[in-house]
Amino acid sequence: MNGDGTSWGGLPAVSQTLYPVRNRTHPLPPVDTHMLPYGLGRSYGDSCLNHMGTLLTTDQLDRWISFDPASGVLHCEAGVSLAQILELVVPKGWFLPVTPGTRHVTLGGAIANDVHGKNHHRAGTFGRYVREIELLRSDGSRTQCSRTRNARWLRATIGGLGLTGLITTVKLQLRPIVSRNMEVEEIKMTGLKQFFDLADASDPTHEYTVAWVDCLATGAQLGRGIFFRANHSETPSSLNSDRTRSFSVPMRAPNWLLNPISIQGFNALYRNKLRTDCHLATQDYRPFFYPLDRVENWNRLYGKRGFYQHQCVVPRDGHEGAIQELLERIGRSGQASFLAVLKLFGDHPPEGLLSFPRPGVTLALDFPNRGESTLKLFRELDDVVMQAGGALYPAKDARMSSDHFRQFTPALDTFLPYVDPAFSSSFHRRVLTPS
Ligand SMILES: Cc1cc2nc3c(=O)[nH]c(=O)nc-3n(C[C@H](O)[C@H](O)[C@H](O)COP(=O)(O)OP(=O)(O)OC[C@H]3O[C@@H](n4cnc5c(N)ncnc54)[C@H](O)[C@@H]3O)c2cc1C
């Protein structure tokens, strides 16, 4: 776990002071420093970092307050992680309403980035299920925010990148389940058109959909990969059993380990793991939602130079459009992405003023840091996203320009008055300083 003041991509290096928040009544430090809440550092870039400032670490802000097994409303401190919640509530027949691709994130982090999951087309984002939060500001004030009390503060804090204050406690609405199993279908995709056809056909029938794309494929094979769709099993079964094992990457790998040739090999193996065009399986929820959590510290595979993630959303324009162009440019660049994930977002309006998810298609890519050649490719991808009227995800970003951020964030001026004057982040200063 990297609850230690670093970010998941290992970029950039920063110097900051850690200030542990020991429980929900703990005061904030004096206002002679700029401060930022910190969860488990699962954001990839600098939105969870505060160079030359103070990080309010929340690993000790992890107490349960109450859980109502009849309504599924959980009340706890904001440093509790999604993994801890699942351990408590799955045996009682409840599940997270929305979950990102790792369970090692805190409630505070999930709210501050208004995270999305494979069910966005049905459920929208995490923030939609937040019933109430307590917000602690640098002047010592504590405000209860819900849809009926201080609703504007709730809207600014959902997706608010930790800048409106420290969330100390959260009331979250969970969803019921009768089994910890998922009914999963994996379907070989021959290209981008098939992705859109499958996503459209699956939206009404499957709660969870997502696709892995082989981004080294070009020409007629552009967009080939595997489409995953799933529902919670409706066959009642034990909610307790868990045989999922994980292992850990012990140290940073050499920088050359993930290169186009090794990634090509991985992609071929991964694509060919499906012996038939369509594979049906009943599996535990953990390997379905959190395949990467099985390899603890997998980010170390990228070596000391770290890696960048590029996640965008572009409006759906009726055909493959901008997504095709993004994949073509990546193919031409010869730079390989180890993880390339496509997902159709639903039409839910943004839950928070700065929420990233909006109607359209999202593409997420990881690239080893190869210096200027990686940054040049990213600038090209940014231009495609901008021309398509899309946006980049701040939780995954370590280098978007100030101009781009402003264009991707239509409600920025409405949001800024809610920023706590003593709160700031490396991301915040970078994107709000004109380039
Ligand atoms: C393998 C992997 C898969 C992922 N998959 C997805 C995905 O599918 N969908 C998705 O949306 N994201 C995804 N993410 C990103 C991740 O969900 C977000 O970055 C999340 O916000 C990280 O939470 P954290 O607790 O680690 O917070 P941090 O990364 O430490 O902080 C994130 C933000 O939350 C703020 N914050 C933290 N705690 C508080 C608090 N108590 N009060 C106020 N603000 C606070 C911080 O200031 C910062 O701005 C993934 C990340 C990884 C590593």
The ligand as a Gaussian input file, in Angstrom:
#p B3LYP/6-31G(d) Opt

LIG

0 1
 C       -5.604000       0.151000     -10.278000
 C       -6.444000       1.402000     -10.233000
 C       -7.684000       1.386000     -10.840000
 C       -8.487000       2.525000     -10.818000
 N       -9.707000       2.476000     -11.425000
 C      -10.503000       3.556000     -11.406000
 C      -11.804000       3.507000     -11.990000
 O      -12.228000       2.470000     -12.534000
 N      -12.585000       4.614000     -11.914000
 C      -12.156000       5.758000     -11.300000
 O      -12.913000       6.736000     -11.260000
 N      -10.919000       5.838000     -10.745000
 C      -10.109000       4.767000     -10.778000
 N       -8.862000       4.828000     -10.185000
 C       -8.449000       6.078000      -9.530000
 C       -8.851000       6.086000      -8.033000
 O      -10.106000       5.490000      -7.837000
 C       -8.961000       7.544000      -7.573000
 O       -7.775000       8.225000      -7.848000
 C       -9.322000       7.659000      -6.075000
 O       -9.705000       8.980000      -5.829000
 C       -8.153000       7.293000      -5.175000
 O       -8.572000       7.334000      -3.828000
 P       -7.518000       7.468000      -2.634000
 O       -8.218000       7.146000      -1.358000
 O       -6.293000       6.687000      -2.955000
 O       -7.247000       9.031000      -2.647000
 P       -5.911000       9.848000      -3.015000
 O       -5.431000       9.392000      -4.340000
 O       -4.971000       9.825000      -1.877000
 O       -6.537000      11.307000      -3.161000
 C       -7.437000      11.569000      -4.217000
 C       -8.126000      12.905000      -3.993000
 O       -9.005000      12.771000      -2.890000
 C       -8.767000      13.808000      -1.965000
 N       -9.121000      13.254000      -0.642000
 C       -8.679000      12.095000      -0.095000
 N       -9.234000      11.933000       1.126000
 C      -10.040000      13.007000       1.344000
 C      -10.841000      13.441000       2.418000
 N      -10.986000      12.716000       3.555000
 N      -11.491000      14.612000       2.314000
 C      -11.399000      15.350000       1.187000
 N      -10.652000      14.996000       0.128000
 C       -9.979000      13.845000       0.205000
 C       -7.309000      14.158000      -2.138000
 O       -7.029000      15.473000      -1.696000
 C       -7.149000      14.032000      -3.637000
 O       -7.591000      15.199000      -4.282000
 C       -8.036000       3.708000     -10.184000
 C       -6.764000       3.724000      -9.581000
 C       -5.978000       2.578000      -9.596000
 C       -4.626000       2.614000      -8.949000

